[in-house]
């Protein structure tokens, strides 16, 4: 959508202080020659480099992504070791090298890839998403996330819709509460058995995630419950999940659901399957 303006004399048309000048051409050989010529002629005054085979950029000295990243880190009080930088062009090299983890896109030139710590998939193959998954998400454990954040993240999921809130979590025990209200009751004003099963699967699911390895995922495989007594509208029930079996491919949890007066409402057995990530 940019308007192209033809200027017979470029130097006269630039009556302001530009932050960058970019030359675009499909004649790569001509750009290489111009890059070498300008680099010698403008040495010490301006930096010249090709960011793509068809781009030749001219910028003020010391204005690059590495310096910009450094200034940002200083302002935020963050160390370079805490930063991941991802790039696919020659102009990204200094930034990639200055970060704690430098990642080159799969479509980057070989000269960029050799400067990076890792290489991910290309732009067309969701390379950034793959890098984030492998470098960040796979290293995160639910045990490292505060319960407040887990509850906040689930507010638009089934948990949030039913009012379920985690209250305690460890590797062998998980607890959560759920209100008995218009979302979870039967038409007769007592807790719906299906809501109890959903609560049980929720706590058992988190319990399995807490003890899984970073390269594993949890999938619910079986749930069966015995409903022993009722909880009435206006009450808040509490689920307590304890692990019965912790195998390499499956976890078995016992989940007891109590009223606010500690009356047992349901006893549920949940089996989770443990799978390796894609």
Beta strands, then each sheet from edge to edge (+ up, - down):
strand 1: 20-24
strand 2: 46-52
strand 3: 55-60
strand 4: 84-87
strand 5: 101-104
strand 6: 118-119
strand 7: 165-169
strand 8: 173-179
strand 9: 216-227
strand 10: 236-246
strand 11: 250-258
strand 12: 264-276
sheet 1: 1+ 3- 2+
sheet 2: 4+ 5+ 6+
sheet 3: 7+ 8- 10+ 11- 12+ 9-
end
